[in-house]
């Protein structure tokens, strides 16, 4: 049987645990809006960085003002066109609150046979960001994700007004090895992308990352990451997938033709 001192110790320990759990829960709930705001700011910074529109040392207000130039749109990957209000209503989607990652796990997701790991299910609607001037797309930001060495890699591929020339590529979330695969974040490697054509004149995917398919030093060749073969292969597979027919290819073709 417990003596009085043991019982008091248990009561004190229980009360302390209860108080601590309440404090932690309260802090978690209270800080969530700040955490969400920081995630949004980080996303916007990466979009601007990929579009070469992020000023060094820009404040949160300056980032918000620059990002406000972009229009958020949803693309129906099944039709290759911008989603209509009727399509979004039928799917129960609110554009502003849409979570493409969660949608990829829902019953409405598209199943892609033979896709790289992590891409066998994709959302039927993809979020894109368009910067328009005089009603014409000047920059188009395409979210991309794919397998890395230790987990999924998430980034943005930006195309210029011709809907073919790459403005930039920026990864904003990955688990790659520091000093190796994590070099996808370095300015030196990201500088290899601007000016490359996403597609050849005949409409084939032009981009080859690393030593894939023997297209070394070709017009669309991007040098691999030294010592990070699997990360390099992951980037190659990611770009090939999202520029392919299961990704944005049909949409980009329709957009160039004025039929999106």
C-alpha positions as CSV (number, residue, x, y, z in Angstrom):
1,X,0.0,0.0,0.0
2,X,1.0,3.6,-0.7
3,X,2.0,5.7,2.3
4,X,0.9,9.3,2.6
5,X,4.2,10.7,1.2
6,X,4.0,8.4,-1.9
7,X,0.4,9.5,-2.6
8,X,1.3,13.2,-2.2
9,X,4.2,12.7,-4.6
10,X,1.9,11.0,-7.2
11,X,-0.6,13.8,-6.9
12,X,2.0,16.5,-7.3
13,X,3.5,14.7,-10.3
14,X,0.0,14.3,-11.9
15,X,-0.9,18.0,-11.3
16,X,2.5,19.1,-12.8
17,X,1.9,16.8,-15.9
18,X,-1.6,18.2,-16.3
19,X,-0.5,21.8,-16.0
20,X,2.4,21.2,-18.4
21,X,0.2,19.5,-21.0
22,X,-2.3,22.4,-20.8
23,X,0.5,24.9,-21.3
24,X,2.0,23.1,-24.2
25,X,-1.5,22.7,-25.9
26,X,-2.3,26.4,-25.3
27,X,1.0,27.4,-26.8
28,X,0.6,25.1,-29.8
29,X,-2.8,26.5,-30.5
30,X,-1.8,30.1,-29.8
31,X,1.3,29.9,-32.1
32,X,-0.4,28.1,-34.9
33,X,-1.5,31.3,-36.7
34,X,2.1,32.5,-36.5
35,X,3.5,29.2,-37.8
36,X,1.0,29.2,-40.7
37,X,1.9,32.8,-41.6
38,X,5.6,31.9,-41.6
39,X,5.0,28.9,-43.8
40,X,3.0,31.1,-46.2
41,X,5.8,33.7,-46.2
42,X,8.4,31.0,-46.9
43,X,6.4,29.6,-49.8
44,X,5.9,33.1,-51.3
45,X,9.7,33.8,-50.9
46,X,10.5,30.6,-52.8
47,X,8.1,31.4,-55.6
48,X,9.6,34.9,-55.9
49,X,13.2,33.4,-55.8
50,X,12.4,31.0,-58.6
51,X,10.9,33.9,-60.6
52,X,14.0,36.0,-59.8
53,X,11.8,38.6,-58.1
54,X,13.1,38.3,-54.6
55,X,15.1,41.3,-53.4
56,X,17.9,40.6,-50.9
57,X,16.8,41.4,-47.4
58,X,13.2,41.9,-48.4
59,X,10.8,42.4,-45.5
60,X,7.7,40.4,-45.0
61,X,5.6,43.3,-46.3
62,X,7.8,43.6,-49.4
63,X,7.5,39.9,-50.1
64,X,3.7,40.1,-49.7
65,X,3.5,43.1,-52.1
66,X,5.7,41.4,-54.8
67,X,3.7,38.1,-54.5
68,X,0.4,40.0,-54.8
69,X,1.2,40.4,-58.5
70,X,0.5,36.7,-59.0
71,X,-2.9,35.2,-59.4
72,X,-3.7,31.9,-57.9
73,X,-5.5,29.5,-60.3
74,X,-6.4,25.8,-60.4
75,X,-5.7,23.6,-63.4
76,X,-7.8,20.5,-64.1
77,X,-5.1,18.0,-65.1
78,X,-7.7,15.7,-66.7
79,X,-8.8,18.4,-69.2
80,X,-5.5,20.3,-69.4
81,X,-7.4,23.6,-68.9
82,X,-8.0,26.0,-66.1
83,X,-10.7,24.6,-63.8
84,X,-14.1,26.1,-64.2
85,X,-16.3,27.3,-61.3
86,X,-18.7,24.4,-62.0
87,X,-15.9,21.8,-61.8
88,X,-14.6,23.2,-58.6
89,X,-18.1,23.4,-57.1
90,X,-18.8,19.8,-58.1
91,X,-15.5,18.7,-56.4
92,X,-16.3,20.9,-53.3
93,X,-13.1,22.9,-53.7
94,X,-12.5,26.4,-52.4
95,X,-9.5,27.8,-54.4
96,X,-8.1,29.9,-51.6
97,X,-8.1,27.0,-49.1
98,X,-7.2,24.2,-51.5
99,X,-4.5,21.8,-50.3
100,X,-3.1,19.9,-53.3
101,X,-1.1,17.6,-51.1
102,X,-4.1,16.4,-49.2
103,X,-6.1,16.1,-52.4
104,X,-3.5,13.7,-53.8
105,X,-4.5,11.3,-51.0
106,X,-8.3,11.7,-51.5
107,X,-10.7,9.5,-53.4
108,X,-10.7,12.0,-56.3
109,X,-7.0,11.6,-56.9
110,X,-5.6,10.4,-60.2
111,X,-3.8,7.1,-60.1
112,X,-0.7,7.0,-62.4
113,X,0.6,3.6,-63.2
114,X,4.3,3.2,-63.4
115,X,5.0,6.7,-62.0
116,X,8.1,7.3,-59.8
117,X,7.7,6.7,-56.1
118,X,5.5,9.3,-54.5
119,X,3.8,10.2,-57.8
120,X,1.5,7.2,-58.3
121,X,-1.3,9.3,-56.9
122,X,-1.7,13.0,-57.8
123,X,-4.4,15.5,-57.2
124,X,-6.8,16.0,-60.1
125,X,-6.5,19.8,-59.7
126,X,-3.1,21.5,-59.5
127,X,-2.4,24.9,-58.1
128,X,-0.5,27.3,-60.4
129,X,0.5,31.0,-60.0
130,X,0.3,33.3,-63.0
131,X,1.8,36.8,-63.3
132,X,-0.2,38.5,-66.0
133,X,0.4,41.8,-67.9
134,X,-2.3,43.2,-70.1
135,X,-4.3,40.0,-69.8
136,X,-1.3,37.9,-71.1
137,X,0.7,35.4,-69.0
138,X,4.1,36.9,-68.3
139,X,5.3,34.3,-65.8
140,X,3.8,30.9,-64.8
141,X,4.8,29.1,-61.6
142,X,4.2,25.4,-61.5
143,X,4.5,23.5,-58.2
144,X,6.4,20.2,-58.6
145,X,7.2,17.4,-56.2
146,X,9.0,14.1,-56.5
147,X,11.2,11.6,-54.8
148,X,14.5,12.5,-53.3
149,X,17.0,10.3,-51.4
150,X,15.3,10.5,-48.0
151,X,11.8,11.7,-48.8
152,X,9.7,13.9,-51.1
153,X,11.1,17.1,-52.6
154,X,8.9,20.1,-53.2
155,X,9.7,23.0,-55.5
156,X,8.5,25.5,-58.1
157,X,9.3,25.5,-61.8
158,X,8.8,29.0,-63.4
159,X,8.3,29.5,-67.1
160,X,8.5,32.7,-69.0
161,X,5.9,34.3,-71.3
162,X,6.5,31.9,-74.1
163,X,5.4,29.1,-71.8
164,X,8.6,27.2,-72.6
165,X,11.7,29.1,-71.5
166,X,12.6,28.2,-67.9
167,X,13.0,31.3,-65.6
168,X,14.1,29.2,-62.6
169,X,13.7,26.2,-60.3
170,X,13.6,26.4,-56.6
171,X,13.1,23.7,-54.0
172,X,11.5,24.8,-50.8
173,X,11.2,21.5,-48.9
174,X,13.4,18.4,-48.9
175,X,15.3,16.1,-46.7
176,X,18.5,15.7,-48.8
177,X,21.9,15.2,-47.3
178,X,23.7,18.4,-46.4
179,X,26.7,19.1,-48.7
180,X,25.4,16.6,-51.2
181,X,21.8,16.4,-52.4
182,X,21.0,19.6,-50.5
183,X,23.0,21.4,-53.1
184,X,19.7,21.8,-54.9
185,X,19.4,24.9,-52.8
186,X,22.7,26.4,-53.9
187,X,22.7,29.5,-56.2
188,X,25.4,27.8,-58.4
189,X,23.2,24.8,-59.2
190,X,20.0,26.8,-59.6
191,X,21.8,29.1,-62.0
192,X,22.0,26.2,-64.5
193,X,18.2,26.3,-65.2
194,X,17.3,29.8,-66.4
195,X,17.2,30.1,-70.2
196,X,16.7,26.3,-70.8
197,X,13.8,25.3,-73.0
198,X,11.3,23.0,-71.3
199,X,10.4,21.4,-74.7
200,X,12.0,20.9,-78.0
201,X,10.6,22.4,-81.2
202,X,8.9,19.0,-81.8
203,X,7.2,19.1,-78.4
204,X,9.3,16.5,-76.6
205,X,10.6,17.2,-73.1
206,X,14.0,18.9,-73.5
207,X,15.3,18.8,-69.9
208,X,17.7,16.1,-68.8
209,X,19.2,16.2,-65.4
210,X,22.5,14.3,-64.8
211,X,23.6,11.4,-66.9
212,X,20.2,10.2,-67.9
213,X,19.5,8.9,-71.4
214,X,23.0,9.8,-72.6
215,X,22.0,13.4,-73.4
216,X,25.2,14.8,-71.8
217,X,25.8,18.4,-72.7
218,X,22.7,18.5,-74.9
219,X,20.6,21.7,-75.2
220,X,18.5,20.8,-72.3
221,X,21.2,19.2,-70.1
222,X,21.4,20.2,-66.5
223,X,24.6,19.0,-64.7
224,X,24.0,16.5,-61.9
225,X,24.8,17.1,-58.2
226,X,28.3,15.7,-57.5
227,X,28.1,12.8,-55.0
228,X,24.3,12.8,-55.0
229,X,23.3,10.4,-57.7
230,X,19.9,9.5,-56.3
231,X,18.9,13.1,-55.6
232,X,19.9,13.9,-59.2
233,X,17.8,11.1,-60.5
234,X,14.9,12.3,-58.3
235,X,15.1,15.8,-59.8
236,X,15.2,14.3,-63.3
237,X,12.2,12.1,-62.7
238,X,10.3,15.0,-61.1
239,X,10.8,17.3,-64.1
240,X,10.1,14.5,-66.6
241,X,6.9,13.7,-64.8
242,X,5.5,17.2,-64.4
243,X,6.4,18.3,-67.9
244,X,4.9,15.0,-69.2
245,X,1.3,14.2,-70.1
246,X,0.4,13.2,-66.6
247,X,1.6,16.6,-65.4
248,X,1.3,20.0,-67.0
249,X,2.1,19.1,-70.7
250,X,-1.5,19.3,-72.0
251,X,-2.3,22.4,-70.0
252,X,0.8,24.2,-71.2
253,X,0.0,23.2,-74.8
254,X,-3.5,24.5,-74.5
255,X,-2.3,27.7,-72.7
256,X,0.2,28.5,-75.6
257,X,-2.6,27.9,-78.1
258,X,-5.0,30.2,-76.2
259,X,-7.3,27.3,-75.4
260,X,-6.8,26.9,-71.6
